[in-house]
């Protein structure tokens, strides 16, 4: 749920910090007070298109920060984790709109793209209004909503998995057919290439090893000469080693008489003589390594040149020759097995296709059954909303010729607002007020089944009153039992059912730069709430009759 909203320098709002509770919260106020500014600000935080006109005059930027508290298993947390954003507490979304039109966004202080923000925002909240063109009116979401209502997600997931297995089998079969076709067309070439490769038997990493061996052998004489000079320097007549040994013997004869003063010197000389012995052994080992062998060099060069020549012939790197041999072997095998592999893969493709088709048909039948239940439930909600002559229907159109990971169905919610009018899409058939009531009826039925945790209704009660307004308030209250509901309203019947009531007002403020208009939001107490509902009932002048009626509405709402 939305737990807090902070706004800085957006249109008429200089500074505003709001806290929200679960249940039903309403926002009311005079026309033009700035209710839409709050929704625009929240929409900006949830990924709506930014606009420099949102920044308060005189400011370089506007900032909106929205905090959401979610259950640990919510889809949003998994999506954020996939993008490297780990959430331990609340999700804090911040959107900064610059006066020059640029904007940037972050979630828990980590920068995110506007596309990701929009995706996250759609999972956190839904905004519904008389002219809303998202959420329930988006045909692309109708199939998922129907699946959620009917509890068909597990079956839909199986269909998606079966689709992927089938498509993998189709791709493998197509690849095998292409391999057989290519091998048949180039059979002589492939057989010759396989013989060449097998005769040469290339090994992974062999080129580098041969190149290093060749380089060492080509310089073996120089290395040997240097090693010989090192040996002569260490072990020749009158060498350093002999002089050091003679000195050490002389010192050893005087060591006991020196009372330990020669111990360190003798130890150092012993260590130097030992290291010289190690160096002489290393020289002997090196002489064996760098023994020049013209035949070995010739053999290494011949193999290296043969590998590189074969690689150039097939237009690959030397290191790719082993895998090339495996591919050519597979091509030959596809010919020599008499089509056995191809027939086996064809059988696998047919089997996986039949499994997908069976699951998709089962899902299609289940969707049609769920659609009938959904239609019945929505139709039951329409009469109290003064849509008793309207029709609602969930079309499940089977398209077996256009299968996909979601099955074989196209799902769309269609309505007819009046008798004799054919069914059509929500946006084309229903007027603004009718669309809002259809949306409300749908949300009541679909509550807690595939819905975002926060629902926002923007003046969906405009133009209605009396029993219809009361019915809308009742349904909003029912929705708020499972979801957080925020509602911008002019209806006292709706406001009376709220758990929290916020009053939005616009006033003139005089400061150092002169007078300016600002928007203020206040949380109403029980007494102030009664007065605001009375104002909504009577208009500019609040009468005692209006206050009494407000008391009755509050009492009826419980």
C-alpha positions in Angstrom: 0.0 0.0 0.0 1.0 3.7 -0.4 2.2 4.7 3.0 3.6 8.2 2.3 3.7 10.9 -0.4 6.0 13.8 -0.3 5.7 16.6 -2.9 8.1 19.5 -3.4 7.5 22.4 -5.9 4.9 20.8 -8.1 2.5 23.3 -9.7 0.8 25.0 -6.7 2.3 22.8 -4.1 5.5 24.1 -2.5 5.9 21.5 0.2 3.5 18.7 1.2 4.0 15.5 3.2 1.1 13.1 3.5 0.7 9.7 5.3 -1.9 7.2 4.2 -3.5 4.3 5.9 -5.1 1.2 4.6 -8.8 1.1 3.9 -10.8 3.8 2.1 -9.3 7.4 2.0 -11.1 10.2 0.3 -9.9 13.6 -0.9 -12.4 16.3 -1.3 -12.4 20.1 -1.9 -13.8 22.8 -4.0 -13.4 22.6 -7.8 -10.0 23.9 -8.8 -8.5 23.4 -5.3 -5.8 21.2 -6.7 -7.1 17.6 -6.3 -5.8 16.8 -9.7 -2.4 18.1 -8.8 -2.0 15.3 -6.2 -2.9 12.7 -8.7 -0.6 14.2 -11.3 2.2 14.2 -8.8 1.5 10.6 -7.8 1.3 9.6 -11.5 4.7 11.2 -12.1 6.2 9.1 -9.3 4.7 6.0 -10.9 6.1 6.5 -14.3 3.8 9.0 -16.1 5.3 11.2 -18.8 7.1 14.2 -17.3 6.5 17.8 -18.3 8.2 21.0 -17.4 4.8 22.6 -16.7 4.6 20.5 -13.5 7.4 22.4 -11.9 6.2 25.3 -9.7 6.9 28.7 -11.1 10.3 30.1 -10.0 11.7 26.6 -9.1 14.4 24.8 -11.0 12.9 21.4 -10.3 10.0 19.5 -8.6 10.4 16.3 -6.6 7.8 13.6 -5.8 8.6 10.8 -3.3 6.2 7.9 -2.8 6.7 5.1 -0.2 5.0 1.8 -0.5 4.8 -1.1 2.0 4.3 -4.5 0.4 4.0 -8.1 1.4 7.2 -10.1 1.2 6.0 -12.2 -1.7 4.8 -9.4 -3.9 5.7 -9.6 -7.6 7.4 -6.1 -7.5 10.1 -7.3 -5.1 11.0 -10.2 -7.4 11.1 -7.8 -10.4 13.3 -5.3 -8.5 15.7 -8.1 -7.4 16.1 -9.1 -11.1 17.3 -5.5 -11.7 19.7 -5.7 -8.8 17.6 -3.6 -6.4 17.3 -5.4 -3.0 14.4 -4.1 -0.8 14.6 -4.8 2.9 11.8 -2.4 4.1 9.6 0.0 2.2 9.9 0.8 -1.5 10.8 4.4 -1.9 10.3 5.9 -5.4 11.7 9.3 -6.2 11.0 11.2 -9.4 12.7 14.5 -10.1 11.3 16.7 -12.8 13.5 19.5 -14.0 12.2 22.8 -15.3 14.0 22.3 -18.6 12.0 19.1 -19.3 14.5 16.5 -18.2 13.6 14.0 -15.5 15.2 11.2 -13.6 14.0 8.5 -11.3 15.3 6.2 -8.5 14.0 3.4 -6.4 15.6 3.1 -2.9 18.3 5.6 -4.1 19.3 3.4 -7.1 18.7 5.1 -10.5 16.1 3.3 -12.8 14.8 3.9 -16.3 11.4 5.4 -16.8 10.3 2.2 -18.5 11.1 0.1 -15.4 9.5 2.7 -13.2 6.3 2.6 -15.3 6.3 -1.2 -15.1 6.8 -1.1 -11.3 4.2 1.6 -11.0 1.6 -0.5 -12.8 2.1 -3.3 -10.3 1.9 -1.0 -7.3 -1.2 1.0 -8.1 -4.0 1.5 -10.6 -5.6 4.8 -11.4 -9.2 4.8 -12.6 -11.1 7.8 -13.8 -13.9 8.8 -16.2 -11.4 9.1 -19.1 -8.8 6.6 -18.0 -7.3 4.7 -20.9 -5.2 2.3 -18.9 -5.8 -0.6 -16.5 -9.1 -2.4 -17.1 -9.7 -0.8 -20.5 -6.4 -2.2 -21.9 -7.5 -5.3 -23.9 -4.0 -6.8 -23.4 -4.7 -7.2 -19.7 -8.1 -8.8 -20.0 -6.8 -12.4 -20.5 -4.7 -12.1 -17.4 -7.5 -10.7 -15.4 -9.8 -13.5 -16.4 -7.2 -16.1 -15.5 -6.8 -14.5 -12.1 -10.5 -14.4 -11.5 -10.9 -18.1 -12.5 -7.8 -19.2 -10.6 -6.3 -20.4 -13.9 -2.7 -19.1 -13.4 -1.3 -22.6 -12.7 -2.9 -24.0 -15.8 -1.8 -21.0 -17.8 1.8 -21.4 -16.6 1.7 -25.1 -17.7 0.5 -23.9 -21.1 3.4 -21.4 -21.3 5.9 -24.1 -20.4 4.4 -26.6 -23.0 4.6 -23.8 -25.6 8.3 -23.3 -24.9 9.0 -27.0 -25.0 7.2 -27.3 -28.4 8.9 -24.3 -29.9 12.3 -25.7 -28.8 11.4 -29.0 -30.5 10.4 -27.1 -33.7 13.7 -25.1 -33.7 15.7 -28.3 -33.2 13.8 -30.1 -36.0 14.3 -27.1 -38.3 18.0 -27.2 -37.5 18.3 -30.9 -38.1 16.5 -30.6 -41.5 18.9 -27.8 -42.5 21.8 -29.9 -41.4 20.6 -32.9 -43.5 20.0 -30.7 -46.5 23.4 -29.1 -46.2 25.1 -32.4 -45.6 23.4 -34.1 -48.6 24.4 -31.2 -50.9 28.0 -31.2 -49.7 28.4 -34.9 -48.9 31.7 -35.4 -50.8 33.2 -32.2 -49.3 32.1 -33.1 -45.8 33.5 -36.7 -46.0 36.9 -35.3 -47.3 36.9 -32.6 -44.6 36.2 -35.2 -41.9 39.1 -37.3 -43.1 41.5 -34.4 -43.2 40.5 -33.3 -39.7 40.7 -36.8 -38.2 44.1 -37.4 -39.8 45.4 -34.2 -38.3 43.5 -34.7 -34.9 43.6 -31.0 -33.8 43.6 -30.5 -30.0 42.2 -27.5 -28.2 45.0 -25.0 -27.3 47.6 -26.8 -29.4 48.4 -23.8 -31.6 49.6 -21.7 -28.7 51.7 -24.5 -27.2 53.3 -25.3 -30.6 54.1 -21.6 -31.2 55.7 -21.3 -27.9 57.7 -24.5 -28.4 58.8 -23.3 -31.9 59.9 -20.0 -30.5 62.0 -21.6 -27.8 63.7 -24.0 -30.1 64.5 -21.3 -32.7 66.4 -19.4 -30.0 67.8 -22.6 -28.3 71.4 -21.8 -29.4 71.4 -18.4 -27.9 69.9 -19.7 -24.7 72.6 -22.5 -24.5 75.4 -20.0 -25.0 74.2 -17.8 -22.2 73.8 -20.8 -19.9 77.4 -22.0 -20.7 78.7 -18.5 -19.9 76.8 -18.7 -16.6 78.3 -22.1 -15.8 81.9 -20.9 -16.6 81.4 -17.9 -14.3 80.3 -20.1 -11.4 82.6 -23.2 -11.8 85.7 -22.1 -13.7 89.2 -22.0 -12.3 89.7 -19.3 -9.7 86.0 -18.7 -9.6 84.1 -16.9 -6.9 82.9 -20.2 -5.4 86.5 -21.4 -4.7 87.5 -18.1 -3.1 84.4 -18.1 -0.9 85.0 -21.7 0.3 88.7 -20.8 1.1 87.5 -17.8 3.1 84.9 -19.8 4.9 87.5 -22.4 5.9 89.8 -19.8 7.3 87.1 -18.2 9.3 85.8 -21.5 10.6 89.3 -22.1 12.1 89.0 -18.9 14.1 85.3 -19.1 14.9 85.5 -20.7 18.3 88.0 -18.2 19.6 85.9 -15.2 18.4 83.3 -15.6 21.1 80.4 -15.6 18.5 81.5 -12.5 16.7 82.1 -14.4 13.5 78.9 -16.6 13.6 76.7 -14.3 11.4 79.5 -13.8 8.8 80.1 -17.6 8.6 76.3 -18.3 8.3 76.0 -15.7 5.5 78.9 -17.2 3.5 77.4 -20.7 3.9 74.1 -19.4 2.6 75.8 -17.8 -0.5 77.7 -21.0 -1.2 74.5 -23.1 -1.0 72.6 -20.7 -3.3 75.5 -21.0 -5.8 75.1 -24.8 -5.7 71.4 -24.4 -6.4 72.2 -22.1 -9.3 74.6 -24.7 -10.8 72.0 -27.4 -10.6 69.5 -25.0 -12.3 72.0 -24.4 -15.1 72.3 -28.1 -15.6 68.6 -28.5 -15.9 68.3 -25.6 -18.3 71.0 -27.1 -20.6 68.8 -30.1 -21.1 65.7 -28.0 -21.8 67.5 -25.8 -24.4 69.2 -28.6 -26.3 68.8 -27.7 -29.9 67.2 -30.5 -32.0 66.7 -29.5 -35.6 64.3 -32.5 -36.2 62.1 -31.5 -33.3 61.9 -27.9 -34.6 61.0 -29.1 -38.1 58.3 -31.4 -36.7 56.7 -28.7 -34.6 56.8 -26.2 -37.5 55.3 -28.7 -39.9 52.4 -29.4 -37.5 51.8 -25.7 -36.7 51.8 -24.8 -40.4 49.4 -27.8 -41.2 47.0 -26.6 -38.5 47.0 -23.1 -39.7 46.6 -24.1 -43.4 43.6 -26.3 -42.6 42.0 -23.5 -40.5 42.4 -21.0 -43.4 40.9 -23.6 -45.7 37.7 -23.7 -43.6 37.8 -20.1 -42.7 38.0 -20.7 -38.9 40.5 -20.1 -36.1 42.9 -23.0 -35.3 41.2 -23.4 -31.9 37.8 -24.0 -33.7 39.0 -27.0 -35.6 38.0 -29.6 -32.9 34.5 -28.2 -32.8 34.4 -28.1 -36.6 35.2 -31.8 -36.7 32.4 -32.5 -34.3 30.0 -30.5 -36.5 31.0 -32.3 -39.7 30.8 -35.6 -37.9 27.2 -34.7 -36.9 26.4 -33.8 -40.5 27.7 -37.2 -41.7 25.8 -39.0 -39.0 22.6 -37.3 -40.1 23.1 -38.9 -43.5 24.4 -42.3 -42.5 21.7 -43.0 -39.9 19.1 -43.1 -42.8 17.1 -40.2 -41.4 16.6 -41.9 -38.0 17.5 -38.8 -36.1 15.2 -36.7 -38.2 12.3 -39.1 -37.8 12.9 -39.2 -34.0 12.9 -35.4 -33.8 9.7 -35.2 -35.9 8.0 -37.5 -33.5 9.2 -35.4 -30.6 7.9 -32.2 -32.3 4.5 -33.8 -32.9 4.3 -35.1 -29.3 5.2 -31.7 -27.8 2.7 -30.0 -30.1 -0.1 -32.3 -29.1 0.6 -31.7 -25.4 0.5 -28.0 -25.9 -2.7 -28.2 -27.9 -4.3 -30.4 -25.3 -3.4 -28.0 -22.4 -4.3 -25.0 -24.5 -7.8 -26.5 -25.2 -8.3 -27.3 -21.6 -7.3 -23.7 -20.6 -9.7 -22.4 -23.3 -12.6 -24.4 -21.9 -11.8 -23.2 -18.4 -11.6 -19.6 -19.6 -15.0 -19.8 -21.1 -16.4 -21.3 -17.9 -14.7 -18.5 -15.8 -16.0 -15.9 -18.3 -19.6 -17.0 -17.6 -19.1 -16.7 -13.9 -17.4 -13.3 -14.3 -20.2 -12.0 -16.5 -22.8 -13.1 -14.0 -21.0 -11.4 -11.1 -20.5 -8.2 -13.0 -24.1 -8.1 -14.2 -25.2 -8.4 -10.5 -23.2 -5.2 -9.7 -24.7 -3.1 -12.4 -28.4 -2.4 -11.3 -27.4 -0.6 -8.1 -25.2 1.6 -10.2 -28.1 2.5 -12.4 -26.8 0.4 -15.3 -29.7 -2.1 -15.0 -30.2 -2.0 -18.8 -26.6 -2.5 -19.6 -24.9 -5.7 -20.7 -21.4 -6.9 -19.9 -19.8 -9.9 -21.6 -16.4 -11.5 -21.6 -15.5 -12.6 -25.2 -13.2 -15.6 -25.3 -12.3 -16.0 -29.0 -10.5 -19.2 -29.8 -7.7 -18.7 -32.4 -6.1 -22.1 -32.8 -4.3 -20.9 -35.9 -2.5 -18.3 -33.8 -1.2 -20.1 -30.8 1.2 -18.5 -28.3 2.6 -18.8 -24.9 -0.7 -17.7 -23.4 -2.7 -20.4 -25.3 -5.1 -20.0 -28.2 -7.5 -17.4 -26.9 -8.1 -13.7 -27.3 -10.0 -12.2 -24.4 -11.8 -8.9 -24.3 -14.4 -7.3 -22.0 -17.2 -5.8 -24.1 -20.3 -3.8 -23.0 -23.6 -2.4 -24.2 -24.9 0.6 -22.2 -28.4 0.5 -23.7 -30.8 -2.0 -25.2 -30.4 -2.5 -28.9 -26.9 -1.2 -29.0 -24.4 -4.0 -30.0 -21.7 -5.0 -27.7 -18.4 -3.2 -28.2 -15.1 -2.2 -26.4 -15.4 -0.4 -23.1 -13.8 2.8 -24.4 -16.0 3.1 -27.5 -19.4 2.2 -26.0 -19.5 3.7 -22.5 -19.7 7.4 -21.7 -17.4 8.9 -19.1 -19.7 8.3 -16.2 -20.8 4.9 -17.5 -17.2 3.8 -18.0 -16.3 4.7 -14.4 -19.3 2.7 -13.1 -18.3 -0.3 -15.3 -14.8 0.0 -14.0 -16.0 0.0 -10.4 -18.3 -3.0 -10.9 -15.4 -4.9 -12.5 -12.9 -3.9 -9.7 -15.4 -5.0 -7.0 -15.7 -8.5 -8.7 -12.0 -8.8 -9.4 -10.8 -7.4 -6.0 -7.8 -9.3 -4.6 -7.5 -11.3 -7.8 -4.7 -9.8 -10.0 -5.2 -6.3 -8.7 -2.6 -3.8 -7.7 -2.5 -3.2 -3.9 -3.5 0.4 -4.2 -6.5 1.6 -6.3 -7.0 5.3 -7.0 -10.4 6.5 -8.3 -10.5 10.0 -9.8 -14.0 11.6 -9.5 -15.8 8.5 -10.8 -18.9 9.8 -9.0 -19.1 12.9 -11.1 -22.7 13.5 -12.3 -24.3 10.9 -10.1 -26.0 11.3 -6.7 -28.6 9.8 -4.4 -28.9 6.0 -4.6 -26.2 5.7 -7.3 -23.7 7.6 -5.3 -24.6 5.6 -2.2 -24.1 2.3 -4.2 -20.7 3.6 -5.4 -19.7 4.4 -1.9 -20.8 1.0 -0.7 -18.7 -0.7 -3.4 -15.6 1.4 -2.7 -15.9 0.5 1.0 -16.1 -3.2 0.0 -13.0 -2.9 -2.1 -11.2 -1.3 0.7 -11.6 -4.4 2.9 -8.9 -6.1 0.9 -7.1 -3.3 -0.9 -6.0 0.3 -0.2 -8.5 2.7 -2.0 -7.9 6.4 -2.5 -10.8 8.3 -4.0 -11.1 11.9 -5.2 -14.8 12.6 -4.8 -17.5 15.3 -4.8 -20.0 12.8 -3.3 -21.0 13.1 0.4 -22.3 9.5 0.2 -18.8 8.3 -0.8 -17.0 10.6 1.7 -19.1 9.4 4.6 -17.8 5.8 4.1 -14.2 6.7 4.3 -11.8 5.7 7.0 -9.6 8.8 6.3 -10.8 12.1 4.9 -8.3 14.7 3.5 -9.5 18.2 2.5 -7.7 19.9 -0.3 -7.9 23.7 -0.5 -6.4 26.6 -2.4 -5.5 29.8 -0.7 -3.6 33.0 -1.3 -0.3 33.3 0.6 1.6 36.5 1.0 5.4 36.3 1.1 8.6 38.2 0.4 8.0 37.9 -3.4 4.3 39.0 -3.1 1.0 37.1 -3.1 0.8 33.7 -4.7 -1.7 30.8 -4.8 -0.8 27.6 -2.9 -2.5 24.2 -2.4 -2.9 22.9 1.1 -4.0 19.4 2.3 -5.4 18.8 5.8 -6.4 15.6 7.6 -9.9 16.1 8.9 -11.0 15.4 12.5 -14.4 13.9 13.2 -15.9 17.4 13.7 -14.2 18.9 10.6 -15.2 15.9 8.6 -18.9 16.4 9.5 -18.6 20.0 8.4 -16.9 19.1 5.1 -19.6 16.5 4.3 -22.3 19.1 5.1 -20.6 21.6 2.7 -20.6 18.9 0.0 -24.3 18.5 0.6 -25.4 22.2 0.7 -22.8 24.1 -1.2 -21.2 27.4 -0.2 -23.4 28.0 2.8 -23.5 25.2 5.3 -27.0 24.9 6.9 -28.2 23.0 10.0 -30.2 20.8 7.7 -27.0 19.9 5.8 -25.2 19.1 9.1 -28.1 16.9 10.2 -28.0 15.1 6.9 -24.2 14.7 7.2 -24.8 13.1 10.7 -27.3 10.7 9.1 -24.8 9.7 6.4 -22.0 9.1 8.9 -24.3 7.1 11.1 -25.5 4.9 8.2 -21.9 4.4 7.1 -21.1 3.1 10.6 
